[in-house]
Amino acid sequence: MMNKVFTISDLHLSFSRPKPMDIFGDHWINHPRKIANRWKEKVQDTDVVLIGGDISWAMKLADAILDLEFIDELPGQKVIIRGNHDFWYPKSAQKRKSLPSSITALYRSSCVINEIAYIGCKGLSFDEDDVKDVVVYEKNLKRQVGNLDASMKHLIASGKNYSSIVAMVHYPPAGLGQIISPITELLEGYGVSKCIYGHLHTEEDFKNAISGDIGSVSYFLTSADYLSFEPLQLCPSV
């Protein structure tokens, strides 16, 4: 059986302290059950699933454990990155190693599974309406670019062999209606073949989000509600 790579973002789990998501629409009713059922229909234990941030509403790692155990019990090896709501996310390597065995958390780091390399960062919004303070924004942009660069450098330093690179970013890697940003330029320079991201949740944003083949990179929006809570098959095989 061929190994496959799937992806889904913005699970917004909250088993420890329930936060109903149906305030954002009826399609969010019982969304963890939808995710689990559709995940199990498609994903095998030998497959990889990329989760592009906004995984849990928890504020602390201890409160995210039930959400992480829910993910751990689903088939496949999981690679995760931090989203803007993932305040629980462990940045230290030691804490990341304490996560359930099927979950690999990236932070200024990388991993290689079945000859596919994974790098990533949280990113940030490139839309002008989200820029409240230019000085703070430029500082945050520099930090996220640095985190992505550190992730790529970690991959190079690892000395591991890989046939392709997949990048994971939580925020769209370019502004709505745009295809170029400091993030997309880095991805091109790194030789990334595919980039997944989430964060977006409205029909209008879905229409204007970066998508498809642009330059040498293929972009995929993977917010759970955009995918009808069904993991998207990214790579047919390795």
C-alpha positions in Angstrom: 0.0 0.0 0.0 1.3 3.4 -1.0 2.0 6.0 1.7 -0.1 9.2 1.3 0.1 12.7 2.6 -3.1 14.4 3.7 -3.7 17.9 5.2 -6.3 19.7 7.2 -6.1 22.9 9.4 -8.1 24.8 12.0 -9.5 21.9 13.9 -10.4 24.3 16.8 -10.8 21.5 19.4 -11.8 22.2 23.0 -12.4 19.0 24.9 -11.0 20.2 28.2 -13.0 23.5 28.2 -15.7 23.2 25.5 -16.1 26.2 23.2 -19.0 25.5 20.8 -18.0 26.4 17.2 -21.6 26.4 15.9 -21.8 30.1 16.7 -19.8 30.4 13.4 -22.5 28.4 11.5 -24.5 25.2 11.6 -21.8 23.4 9.6 -19.6 23.5 12.8 -22.1 21.4 14.8 -20.4 18.3 16.1 -17.3 19.1 14.0 -14.9 16.9 15.9 -17.0 13.9 15.1 -17.2 14.9 11.4 -13.4 15.3 11.4 -12.8 11.9 13.0 -15.3 10.0 10.8 -14.0 11.5 7.5 -10.4 11.2 8.7 -10.8 7.4 9.4 -12.5 6.9 6.0 -9.4 8.2 4.1 -6.2 7.9 6.3 -4.2 4.8 7.0 -1.7 4.3 9.9 1.2 4.5 7.4 0.0 7.9 6.0 1.0 11.4 7.1 -1.4 14.2 8.0 -0.3 17.8 8.1 -2.3 20.1 10.5 -1.8 23.8 9.7 -2.5 25.4 13.1 -5.4 26.5 15.2 -5.5 23.0 16.6 -6.8 23.7 20.1 -8.5 26.6 22.0 -6.5 25.7 25.1 -4.3 28.4 26.7 -1.9 26.0 28.3 -0.4 22.7 27.2 -2.0 20.8 30.1 -5.4 22.0 28.9 -4.7 20.9 25.3 -3.9 17.2 26.3 -7.4 15.9 25.6 -7.3 17.6 22.1 -3.9 16.1 21.4 -5.0 12.7 22.5 -8.0 12.9 20.2 -5.6 13.6 17.3 -3.1 10.9 18.4 -5.9 8.3 18.3 -6.6 9.0 14.7 -4.7 7.1 12.0 -1.4 8.4 10.6 1.6 10.3 11.6 0.8 13.9 12.2 3.0 17.0 11.6 1.7 20.2 13.2 2.5 23.9 13.3 1.2 26.7 15.6 -1.8 28.8 14.6 -2.7 32.3 16.0 -5.0 30.7 18.6 -2.6 28.0 19.7 -1.3 29.7 22.9 -0.6 26.3 24.4 1.9 25.4 21.6 5.2 24.2 23.0 8.2 26.1 21.6 10.9 24.3 23.4 12.3 21.1 21.9 11.9 19.3 25.2 8.2 20.1 25.5 7.6 19.2 21.9 9.1 15.8 22.5 6.5 15.2 25.3 3.6 15.3 22.9 1.8 12.0 21.9 4.1 9.7 19.9 2.2 10.2 16.5 2.5 14.0 16.6 5.6 16.0 15.5 5.4 19.7 16.3 7.5 22.1 14.2 9.0 25.3 15.6 12.1 26.6 14.0 12.6 23.0 13.1 11.9 20.4 10.4 11.2 16.7 9.8 11.6 14.2 7.0 9.1 11.4 6.6 9.3 8.9 3.7 11.7 11.2 1.9 9.4 14.3 2.0 10.7 17.2 4.1 8.4 19.4 6.1 9.2 23.0 7.2 7.0 25.7 8.5 6.1 28.7 10.6 2.9 30.4 11.9 3.3 33.3 9.5 1.1 36.5 9.8 -1.6 38.4 8.0 -0.5 40.4 4.9 -3.8 42.3 4.6 -3.6 46.1 5.3 -6.7 46.0 7.5 -4.7 43.9 10.0 -1.8 46.3 10.3 -2.5 48.5 13.3 1.1 49.5 14.1 3.6 49.5 11.3 6.6 49.2 13.7 5.1 46.2 15.5 4.0 44.6 12.2 7.5 44.9 10.7 8.9 43.3 13.9 6.5 40.4 13.7 7.1 39.9 10.0 10.9 39.7 10.6 10.3 37.2 13.4 8.1 34.9 11.2 10.5 35.1 8.2 13.3 34.2 10.7 11.3 31.3 12.0 10.7 29.9 8.5 14.4 30.5 7.6 15.4 28.7 10.8 13.1 25.8 9.9 14.9 25.4 6.5 18.3 25.7 8.0 17.4 23.0 10.5 16.5 20.8 7.5 19.8 21.4 5.8 21.8 20.9 9.0 20.0 17.6 9.6 21.8 16.0 6.6 18.7 14.0 5.9 17.9 13.0 2.3 14.6 14.2 0.8 13.0 14.3 -2.6 10.7 17.3 -2.1 9.8 20.0 0.5 6.4 20.8 1.8 5.9 24.0 3.7 3.2 24.5 6.4 2.1 28.1 7.2 -1.0 28.9 9.3 -1.8 32.4 7.8 -2.2 32.7 4.1 1.4 33.1 2.7 0.3 36.1 0.7 -2.4 38.7 1.1 -5.9 38.2 -0.2 -5.9 38.7 -4.0 -2.1 38.7 -4.0 0.5 36.1 -4.9 3.7 37.6 -3.8 5.0 38.3 -0.2 8.3 37.8 1.7 7.0 34.3 2.6 6.3 33.3 -1.0 9.7 34.6 -2.0 11.3 32.4 0.6 9.4 29.4 -0.5 10.5 29.8 -4.1 14.1 30.3 -3.0 14.0 27.1 -0.8 12.7 25.0 -3.7 9.4 24.2 -1.9 7.0 22.2 -4.1 3.8 22.6 -2.0 2.6 25.0 0.7 -0.5 24.4 2.9 -2.2 27.0 5.0 -5.4 27.7 6.9 -6.8 30.5 9.0 -9.5 31.6 6.6 -13.2 30.9 7.3 -15.5 33.0 5.0 -16.6 32.4 1.5 -15.3 35.8 0.4 -11.8 34.9 1.8 -11.9 31.5 0.2 -12.5 33.1 -3.2 -9.6 35.5 -2.9 -7.0 33.3 -1.2 -3.8 32.3 -3.0 -4.3 28.9 -4.6 -2.9 26.6 -7.3 0.4 26.6 -9.0 2.2 29.9 -8.7 5.8 29.9 -9.8 7.3 26.6 -8.7 5.0 26.3 -5.7 1.5 24.8 -5.4 -0.6 26.4 -2.8 -3.5 24.7 -0.9 -6.1 26.3 1.5 -6.8 23.6 4.1 -9.1 25.2 6.7 -11.3 22.4 8.0 -14.6 24.2 7.1 -13.3 24.9 3.6 -12.6 21.2 3.2 -16.0 20.2 4.7 -14.0 18.7 7.6 -12.4 16.1 5.4 -8.6 15.8 5.1 -7.3 16.7 1.6 -5.0 14.3 -0.1 -1.9 16.3 -0.9 0.5 13.7 -2.3 -0.6 10.4 -3.8 2.5 8.6 -2.8 6.1 8.9 -1.8 
